C-alpha cells in the first residue's frame, strides 16, 4: 500500500514540476492526448503528429509476433539506435489507431515495450521521432483470438 501511495505522490510531483516549468499546461496535455488517442486512422494520427507522413526506415526495429494467439495481450517492442525523442505504436485496424506513445528523455536509449490489444489481423506500425521528423517501419500481425471486443 505504501509503495502505491509513494508512486502516486512521485507522479503528482513530476506533473506539477512540468506544469510549473511551463513545459506543458494540463489543458494542452489533455487536448493532445485526446486528439491523438481518438484518431481513427494512421492518417489522422499523422495529422496530430504534425501532418507529415512518416518516412519508412530500416533504422527502426519492430518486435512483434507473426501470429498472436490472443489479441488481448500482443507483445510489441520498438527500438532504434538513432537519437529519437519519441516512440509510438499504431495498430491499423483497431478502433483507435494509436496504441502507445512514449517520450524518450535526452541521453536515454530509444527503446519501449508494451502489450497492446488487437481485435483482428492488422498492420502494426512503429514510429520514431528523430530530428523533428517521424520515421516508421511496419509488420503484419495475425490474430487468431479476438482482443478488442472480439
Secondary structure by P-SEA (a helix, b strand, c coil): caaaaaaaaaaaaaaaaaaaaccccaaaaaaaaaaaaacccaaaaaaaaccccbbbbccbbbbbbcccccccbbbbbbbccccccbbbbbbccccccccbbbbbcccccccccbbbbbccbbbbbbbbbccccccbbbbbbbbccccccc
